Amino acid sequence: MTGKIRKSLSLFFAVLGMAAELGFSDSSGAAPVLSLADCLAIAETNHPNVAGAAAQTAAQRGRLAQSAAADRLEVSGSVSASRSGTNYDESANYSIGATTSIKVFDANRNKYLVDAQRITLSAVEEEGRSTLLDVRTDVKSSYMTLSLNMEIANQRLESVRAFEHHLEQAKGFYQVGSKPWYDVTKAEVDLGNAQLSLVEAKADIETAKFSLLNVMGIGQHEEFDIAPVSFDIPSSLQEFQTSEILANLALDNRPDYRAAALKILAGRATLSAEARASSPNVSLTGGYNSGGDDVFDLEKAWNVGLRMSVPIVDGGAAKARLDMARGQLASLAASQEKLRQDIMLEVRKALTDLTKARERIRISELTLVSAEENRKMAVGRYETGVGDSLEVTDALLSFADAQLANRQAYYDLQLALIGLEKAIGKELRKD
């Protein structure tokens, strides 16, 4: 097992232990229970994309330091010793010295390059925040999907029990001669279908668990359960009633949009630097040297001076770099506009999804009430010998579908809320 896997698993079990200490699991050997906050904490510490974003930030800090070093004092030292000779003569040479230089004028070219790197660092930090937001969104969505699949499995189990009860009734009626054998065989088929649906629902739970572990940055499956999901809608959402308000909020809060704006500023600074590529470069230089053929009697020398260099012919390299900087700046501006349009669309779609989910909840509540009444009537009619098996089957299936649609609507609302939070770049509730 690699060190990375050991580290991931140790973090995973540490959070599971924390969850147990908080009372999410008992001492009966049951699987530990993770809350959504636990899953988010694991992902923020362990997800490779988050680690990669941190590494990108560190690398950009190094580039900034490298650019800034060009304007600082440079000192270098040297020591040498050599001997040479022929059959008739032998000589030695020793030297020790130091040279120094510092830039005193370059038309602020390097200043603009440093500004570009500093702004780029801010952009990379914003991209890191965007990566973290994406990871948190994936964890929330996967957590909701797992929770929904667990509810579906519970509903499928209830359906199996309902069809088992119906099968027992059919057998009893057949034994006393009030119902045909067809009712028994149909009840067995219905029960088999319900059992198959339960098996599929349990398989979906395992798949959803793997998916949640994956977005948490855990590559190895471990048994765990999750805490119940809260379906509360944050009160702060009431402040944002229109897509225009949400769109403006997104442009203010989205870290990827802020990163795009910073990249344009960095591009402008780079363009300013490249526009000064043909300017004179003046440096103050100095040196000290001691040398001779006797290590104990070296001759000393020093020098101080100004050095100026001016590009005369560079084969068009400076112009090419300037044209490239202009093109990159135009490309960054186009990318920012494309991102702005995508954000507008994303916000409107998220708001529409939220509205539709609320309406589906209202309709599904009405449908569920109707389906439950129909189920009670069908089962009651069959128990009194008036109804038939087909009527009971249809009623049970309709009730099961209504239950699923109702739960799905509530989860759709939560997923729509998660999508809205991602669209505006702002988490409206504390998980």
Backbone torsions as a table, in degrees:
resi	resn	phi	psi	omega
1	MET	NA	129.4	-177.3
2	THR	-72.3	162.7	179.2
3	GLY	-62.2	-35.4	-178.4
4	LYS	-65.5	-41.8	179.9
5	ILE	-66.2	-41.1	179.2
6	ARG	-61.3	-41.4	179.0
7	LYS	-63.9	-42.2	-179.3
8	SER	-63.5	-45.6	-177.8
9	LEU	-68.3	-37.5	178.9
10	SER	-63.4	-39.4	177.2
11	LEU	-65.7	-41.7	-179.4
12	PHE	-59.9	-48.9	-178.2
13	PHE	-70.7	-28.2	176.4
14	ALA	-63.0	-43.3	178.6
15	VAL	-68.5	-37.9	177.0
16	LEU	-62.4	-40.4	177.7
17	GLY	-63.7	-39.1	177.8
18	MET	-62.4	-42.2	179.7
19	ALA	-63.1	-37.8	179.1
20	ALA	-66.2	-40.8	179.5
21	GLU	-64.3	-29.6	179.6
22	LEU	-79.9	-1.9	175.9
23	GLY	94.2	15.9	-179.8
24	PHE	-81.1	-13.0	177.7
25	SER	-137.2	159.9	-178.5
26	ASP	-106.9	-176.2	-177.4
27	SER	-93.4	15.8	-177.1
28	SER	-89.8	7.3	180.0
29	GLY	89.5	6.3	179.0
30	ALA	-68.9	155.6	-179.7
31	ALA	-62.5	141.1	177.8
32	PRO	-60.0	154.0	-177.2
33	VAL	-110.6	126.1	177.6
34	LEU	-104.1	132.6	171.6
35	SER	-85.9	169.7	177.1
36	LEU	-61.8	-38.5	178.2
37	ALA	-62.0	-38.1	176.8
38	ASP	-61.6	-46.3	-178.7
39	CYS	-62.9	-40.5	179.0
40	LEU	-65.6	-39.7	179.8
41	ALA	-63.9	-41.8	178.2
42	ILE	-62.7	-45.8	-177.3
43	ALA	-63.5	-42.1	-178.3
44	GLU	-64.6	-30.7	-179.0
45	THR	-88.5	-29.1	-164.9
46	ASN	-115.5	-17.5	-173.5
47	HIS	-68.2	133.8	-178.6
48	PRO	-62.5	-31.3	178.6
49	ASN	-65.5	-36.5	177.7
50	VAL	-67.8	-42.5	177.6
51	ALA	-63.7	-40.0	178.6
52	GLY	-63.8	-39.0	178.3
53	ALA	-65.0	-39.5	177.8
54	ALA	-64.9	-38.6	178.0
55	ALA	-66.2	-38.4	176.8
56	GLN	-62.2	-40.3	178.0
57	THR	-63.7	-43.3	179.0
58	ALA	-63.2	-40.6	179.0
59	ALA	-64.2	-39.6	179.7
60	GLN	-68.1	-34.2	174.9
61	ARG	-61.4	-38.1	176.9
62	GLY	-64.6	-41.1	177.8
63	ARG	-63.2	-39.5	178.4
64	LEU	-63.3	-44.9	179.1
65	ALA	-63.0	-37.8	178.7
66	GLN	-64.2	-42.7	179.2
67	SER	-66.6	-40.9	-178.4
68	ALA	-67.2	-26.8	-177.0
69	ALA	-67.2	-21.3	-177.8
70	ALA	-65.3	-22.2	-179.5
71	ASP	-97.2	4.5	-175.9
72	ARG	-101.8	164.8	179.6
73	LEU	-64.2	134.1	176.9
74	GLU	-115.2	130.0	179.0
75	VAL	-131.2	133.8	176.6
76	SER	-135.7	148.2	-180.0
77	GLY	-123.5	158.4	179.7
78	SER	-146.5	146.1	176.3
79	VAL	-137.5	133.1	179.1
80	SER	-143.1	150.8	175.7
81	ALA	-148.0	133.2	-179.0
82	SER	-148.8	152.8	176.0
83	ARG	-133.8	144.0	178.6
84	SER	-145.7	159.5	-179.9
85	GLY	-176.0	169.8	176.3
86	THR	-128.1	-170.8	178.2
87	ASN	-65.5	-20.9	-173.9
88	TYR	-110.3	-17.3	-174.1
89	ASP	-150.4	157.9	178.7
90	GLU	-145.5	137.8	-178.8
91	SER	-138.5	162.6	179.6
92	ALA	-135.4	155.4	177.4
93	ASN	-143.8	130.9	179.5
94	TYR	-129.5	144.8	177.2
95	SER	-152.9	150.4	174.8
96	ILE	-146.7	135.5	-176.7
97	GLY	-161.4	172.7	178.7
98	ALA	-145.7	142.2	175.9
99	THR	-126.7	151.5	-179.8
100	THR	-144.0	152.6	177.2
101	SER	-155.0	152.0	175.4
102	ILE	-148.2	137.2	-178.7
103	LYS	-75.6	132.9	179.4
104	VAL	-114.6	-17.1	178.8
105	PHE	-159.6	130.4	172.2
106	ASP	-148.7	25.4	-179.8
107	ALA	61.3	27.6	178.8
108	ASN	65.8	19.6	179.9
109	ARG	-60.9	-48.8	-178.1
110	ASN	-69.4	-29.7	177.3
111	LYS	-59.6	-43.1	179.2
112	TYR	-68.7	-35.8	176.7
113	LEU	-64.3	-40.1	177.3
114	VAL	-65.2	-42.2	177.1
115	ASP	-59.0	-42.1	179.8
116	ALA	-61.8	-43.1	179.8
117	GLN	-68.6	-36.4	179.4
118	ARG	-66.4	-43.2	178.8
119	ILE	-67.3	-38.3	177.6
120	THR	-62.3	-36.4	176.1
121	LEU	-60.0	-43.4	177.4
122	SER	-62.4	-38.3	178.6
123	ALA	-65.3	-41.1	178.9
124	VAL	-65.8	-37.3	176.6
125	GLU	-64.0	-39.6	176.3
126	GLU	-65.0	-39.2	177.2
127	GLU	-63.6	-34.1	175.5
128	GLY	-64.4	-39.9	176.3
129	ARG	-65.6	-36.8	177.5
130	SER	-64.9	-40.7	176.8
131	THR	-61.6	-43.3	179.1
132	LEU	-63.5	-40.2	178.2
133	LEU	-63.1	-41.1	177.9
134	ASP	-62.6	-42.7	180.0
135	VAL	-64.1	-45.0	179.0
136	ARG	-62.2	-39.8	178.0
137	THR	-62.8	-44.1	179.5
138	ASP	-62.9	-40.7	179.6
139	VAL	-64.1	-46.0	-180.0
140	LYS	-61.3	-44.9	-178.9
141	SER	-63.9	-43.9	179.8
142	SER	-66.4	-36.4	177.9
143	TYR	-63.8	-44.1	178.7
144	MET	-64.7	-40.6	179.2
145	THR	-63.0	-43.8	177.9
146	LEU	-62.5	-43.9	-180.0
147	SER	-61.9	-42.0	178.3
148	LEU	-63.5	-43.7	179.7
149	ASN	-62.8	-33.9	176.6
150	MET	-68.1	-38.3	176.8
151	GLU	-67.3	-38.4	177.4
152	ILE	-61.9	-42.6	179.2
153	ALA	-62.4	-40.9	177.5
154	ASN	-62.9	-39.9	178.4
155	GLN	-67.0	-39.5	177.9
156	ARG	-62.9	-36.6	177.4
157	LEU	-65.1	-40.8	176.5
158	GLU	-62.1	-38.5	178.2
159	SER	-64.8	-40.8	177.9
160	VAL	-60.2	-44.1	179.9
161	ARG	-65.4	-37.2	178.5
162	ALA	-65.6	-41.8	179.4
163	PHE	-72.9	-29.4	173.8
164	GLU	-64.6	-42.7	177.9
165	HIS	-63.2	-41.2	179.2
166	HIS	-64.4	-38.0	178.5
167	LEU	-64.0	-42.1	178.2
168	GLU	-62.1	-40.4	177.6
169	GLN	-63.1	-44.3	-179.2
170	ALA	-61.8	-41.5	178.2
171	LYS	-64.2	-41.1	179.3
172	GLY	-63.7	-44.2	178.5
173	PHE	-64.3	-36.9	179.7
174	TYR	-66.9	-39.3	-178.2
175	GLN	-64.4	-31.7	178.9
176	VAL	-92.1	-0.1	174.9
177	GLY	83.3	12.3	-178.8
178	SER	-91.4	-14.2	178.9
179	LYS	-133.9	150.4	-179.1
180	PRO	-77.1	166.0	178.0
181	TRP	-63.2	-24.8	178.7
182	TYR	-56.6	-37.5	179.6
183	ASP	-62.5	-37.3	179.9
184	VAL	-68.1	-48.7	-178.5
185	THR	-63.9	-38.8	178.7
186	LYS	-66.7	-38.7	177.9
187	ALA	-64.4	-35.6	177.6
188	GLU	-66.7	-41.2	178.0
189	VAL	-64.2	-44.1	179.5
190	ASP	-62.0	-40.0	178.5
191	LEU	-65.5	-40.9	178.1
192	GLY	-61.6	-42.2	177.9
193	ASN	-63.8	-39.3	178.2
194	ALA	-65.7	-39.7	178.0
195	GLN	-65.5	-38.9	176.8
196	LEU	-63.2	-41.6	178.1
197	SER	-62.7	-35.4	178.3
198	LEU	-67.0	-42.2	177.9
199	VAL	-61.1	-43.9	178.9
200	GLU	-63.7	-38.3	179.6
201	ALA	-65.7	-39.5	177.8
202	LYS	-66.3	-37.3	176.8
203	ALA	-64.8	-37.9	177.4
204	ASP	-63.3	-33.1	177.3
205	ILE	-63.5	-45.6	-180.0
206	GLU	-63.2	-41.0	177.5
207	THR	-62.6	-42.3	179.9
208	ALA	-65.9	-34.1	177.1
209	LYS	-65.7	-43.7	176.5
210	PHE	-59.9	-41.3	-179.8
211	SER	-63.7	-42.5	179.3
212	LEU	-64.7	-43.6	177.5
213	LEU	-60.3	-39.0	-179.2
214	ASN	-63.3	-45.9	-179.0
215	VAL	-74.3	-13.0	173.1
216	MET	-86.1	-8.8	-179.3
217	GLY	86.5	18.8	177.8
218	ILE	-104.4	120.0	-175.6
219	GLY	-92.4	-2.7	-177.4
220	GLN	-123.7	135.1	-175.2
221	HIS	-75.1	133.7	173.0
222	GLU	-134.7	146.5	-179.1
223	GLU	-72.2	136.0	176.0
224	PHE	-163.1	163.1	172.6
225	ASP	-120.6	169.9	179.6
226	ILE	-123.2	155.8	180.0
227	ALA	-76.4	158.3	178.3
228	PRO	-59.3	150.3	-178.3
229	VAL	-90.0	139.6	174.2
230	SER	-89.6	133.0	-179.2
231	PHE	-104.1	18.0	179.2
232	ASP	-69.0	144.6	174.6
233	ILE	-99.6	126.0	-177.4
234	PRO	-60.3	137.3	-178.4
235	SER	-64.7	-25.9	-179.4
236	SER	-65.2	-19.2	179.8
237	LEU	-64.2	-25.7	-179.4
238	GLN	-65.9	-19.8	179.7
239	GLU	-73.1	-20.2	-174.3
240	PHE	-115.4	90.2	-173.3
241	GLN	-97.8	-19.8	-175.9
242	THR	-119.9	156.2	179.2
243	SER	-65.8	-29.4	179.6
244	GLU	-65.3	-43.5	178.6
245	ILE	-64.2	-43.0	-179.8
246	LEU	-66.5	-37.9	179.7
247	ALA	-64.0	-44.2	178.0
248	ASN	-64.2	-37.8	177.4
249	LEU	-63.8	-39.5	179.4
250	ALA	-63.4	-44.1	-179.4
251	LEU	-65.5	-27.3	178.2
252	ASP	-81.2	-30.1	-169.9
253	ASN	-108.4	-25.2	-175.3
254	ARG	-64.0	117.4	-179.4
255	PRO	-65.1	-31.0	178.8
256	ASP	-69.9	-32.4	177.4
257	TYR	-73.2	-38.5	175.5
258	ARG	-63.5	-37.9	177.7
259	ALA	-63.9	-39.7	178.6
260	ALA	-63.3	-40.7	178.6
261	ALA	-66.3	-39.1	178.7
262	LEU	-67.2	-35.9	178.4
263	LYS	-64.1	-34.3	176.1
264	ILE	-65.3	-43.2	177.3
265	LEU	-61.6	-40.8	177.5
266	ALA	-64.8	-38.2	178.0
267	GLY	-63.9	-37.4	177.6
268	ARG	-66.7	-40.3	178.2
269	ALA	-65.0	-39.7	177.2
270	THR	-63.7	-40.8	177.9
271	LEU	-61.4	-42.2	178.4
272	SER	-62.9	-38.0	179.2
273	ALA	-66.9	-44.8	-178.7
274	GLU	-67.7	-27.6	177.8
275	ALA	-67.8	-16.4	-179.4
276	ARG	-106.4	16.0	-176.5
277	ALA	-65.3	-26.2	-178.6
278	SER	-94.5	6.9	-179.5
279	SER	-77.5	156.2	177.8
280	PRO	-62.9	152.8	177.6
281	ASN	-125.3	117.6	-176.3
282	VAL	-116.1	132.7	179.8
283	SER	-132.2	146.6	172.7
284	LEU	-95.2	125.8	-176.3
285	THR	-123.2	157.7	176.9
286	GLY	-159.9	158.7	179.9
287	GLY	-158.1	159.2	176.8
288	TYR	-140.2	136.0	-176.2
289	ASN	-146.3	141.1	172.5
290	SER	-127.1	132.9	-178.1
291	GLY	-156.0	163.3	177.4
292	GLY	158.7	-176.4	-177.7
293	ASP	-96.0	0.0	177.0
294	ASP	-123.7	115.5	-174.4
295	VAL	-61.1	-21.5	-179.6
296	PHE	-98.4	2.1	-179.5
297	ASP	-144.4	70.5	-176.9
298	LEU	-92.0	141.5	176.5
299	GLU	-82.3	136.8	-175.4
300	LYS	-104.1	144.3	177.9
301	ALA	-149.3	152.0	177.5
302	TRP	-144.3	162.6	178.6
303	ASN	-153.0	147.5	175.3
304	VAL	-138.1	139.1	179.5
305	GLY	-167.6	173.0	174.0
306	LEU	-109.2	139.8	177.8
307	ARG	-124.1	127.0	178.3
308	MET	-122.7	134.0	176.2
309	SER	-125.3	136.8	179.7
310	VAL	-131.0	120.1	176.8
311	PRO	-63.1	131.6	177.4
312	ILE	-109.8	-55.4	176.3
313	VAL	-132.0	124.4	178.5
314	ASP	-126.7	15.0	178.0
315	GLY	70.5	16.8	179.4
316	GLY	87.6	10.5	-177.2
317	ALA	-64.5	-42.2	-179.0
318	ALA	-63.9	-42.9	178.7
319	LYS	-63.8	-39.7	179.4
320	ALA	-63.0	-42.5	178.3
321	ARG	-64.6	-37.2	178.3
322	LEU	-65.8	-43.6	177.3
323	ASP	-63.3	-39.1	178.5
324	MET	-64.4	-41.2	178.8
325	ALA	-63.6	-40.9	177.2
326	ARG	-62.7	-44.8	179.9
327	GLY	-62.9	-42.1	179.2
328	GLN	-64.7	-37.9	178.5
329	LEU	-64.9	-42.9	177.6
330	ALA	-64.0	-38.1	178.3
331	SER	-65.4	-40.4	178.4
332	LEU	-64.0	-39.2	178.9
333	ALA	-65.6	-40.2	178.1
334	ALA	-66.1	-39.5	178.6
335	SER	-64.2	-39.0	178.4
336	GLN	-64.9	-40.8	178.9
337	GLU	-65.6	-40.5	177.3
338	LYS	-62.8	-42.1	177.8
339	LEU	-63.6	-40.4	178.9
340	ARG	-60.0	-45.0	179.2
341	GLN	-64.3	-40.7	178.2
342	ASP	-62.9	-39.2	179.5
343	ILE	-65.2	-42.9	177.6
344	MET	-57.3	-45.3	179.8
345	LEU	-66.1	-41.7	-178.9
346	GLU	-63.4	-40.6	179.8
347	VAL	-66.2	-46.2	-179.7
348	ARG	-63.1	-41.4	178.9
349	LYS	-64.5	-42.8	179.8
350	ALA	-63.8	-40.1	179.4
351	LEU	-67.3	-38.7	176.7
352	THR	-64.8	-42.9	177.7
353	ASP	-60.7	-38.7	179.6
354	LEU	-65.6	-42.2	179.0
355	THR	-64.5	-44.7	-179.9
356	LYS	-64.1	-39.1	-179.8
357	ALA	-64.2	-40.5	177.9
358	ARG	-62.7	-40.4	179.6
359	GLU	-68.7	-37.0	178.2
360	ARG	-64.4	-35.0	177.3
361	ILE	-63.0	-45.4	-178.9
362	ARG	-61.0	-45.8	-178.7
363	ILE	-69.2	-40.1	-177.7
364	SER	-66.9	-31.1	176.3
365	GLU	-63.8	-43.8	178.1
366	LEU	-64.6	-42.6	-179.7
367	THR	-64.3	-38.5	-179.4
368	LEU	-65.6	-42.7	177.9
369	VAL	-60.4	-44.6	-179.9
370	SER	-64.8	-42.8	-178.6
371	ALA	-66.0	-36.7	179.3
372	GLU	-67.3	-41.4	176.5
373	GLU	-62.5	-42.3	-179.8
374	ASN	-64.4	-38.8	178.2
375	ARG	-63.8	-45.8	180.0
376	LYS	-60.1	-42.0	-179.4
377	MET	-65.9	-43.6	-177.7
378	ALA	-66.0	-44.0	179.5
379	VAL	-65.9	-40.5	178.5
380	GLY	-63.1	-42.0	179.3
381	ARG	-64.4	-39.2	-178.7
382	TYR	-68.7	-39.6	-179.2
383	GLU	-65.0	-29.5	178.4
384	THR	-89.5	0.9	177.4
385	GLY	84.4	7.4	-178.5
386	VAL	-89.5	-45.0	-176.5
387	GLY	-82.2	175.5	178.4
388	ASP	-118.0	173.0	-175.6
389	SER	-65.8	-38.2	-178.7
390	LEU	-62.1	-39.6	179.3
391	GLU	-63.1	-41.5	179.2
392	VAL	-65.7	-44.0	179.5
393	THR	-58.9	-47.8	179.8
394	ASP	-61.2	-40.7	-178.5
395	ALA	-67.6	-42.2	179.1
396	LEU	-65.1	-42.4	179.4
397	LEU	-66.4	-40.1	179.1
398	SER	-64.9	-39.3	178.7
399	PHE	-66.4	-41.4	178.0
400	ALA	-62.8	-43.5	178.9
401	ASP	-64.0	-38.4	179.7
402	ALA	-66.4	-39.2	176.8
403	GLN	-61.8	-45.7	-179.8
404	LEU	-63.7	-43.2	180.0
405	ALA	-62.4	-37.2	179.5
406	ASN	-66.8	-46.5	179.1
407	ARG	-66.5	-39.8	178.8
408	GLN	-61.2	-37.7	180.0
409	ALA	-63.5	-41.3	178.6
410	TYR	-65.7	-39.6	178.0
411	TYR	-70.9	-36.1	175.6
412	ASP	-59.4	-36.4	177.8
413	LEU	-64.5	-42.6	179.1
414	GLN	-66.9	-40.4	177.8
415	LEU	-65.6	-37.0	176.7
416	ALA	-65.1	-38.3	177.8
417	LEU	-66.2	-40.9	176.9
418	ILE	-62.3	-42.1	177.7
419	GLY	-63.7	-36.9	178.3
420	LEU	-67.4	-41.6	177.6
421	GLU	-59.7	-42.2	178.1
422	LYS	-66.4	-39.7	-177.2
423	ALA	-63.9	-38.3	-177.8
424	ILE	-94.3	-4.8	178.6
425	GLY	68.8	27.0	-176.9
426	LYS	-145.5	124.6	177.9
427	GLU	-82.8	122.3	-172.4
428	LEU	-86.2	-8.7	179.9
429	ARG	-142.2	158.6	-179.0
430	LYS	-96.2	114.0	-179.7
431	ASP	-93.0	NA	NA
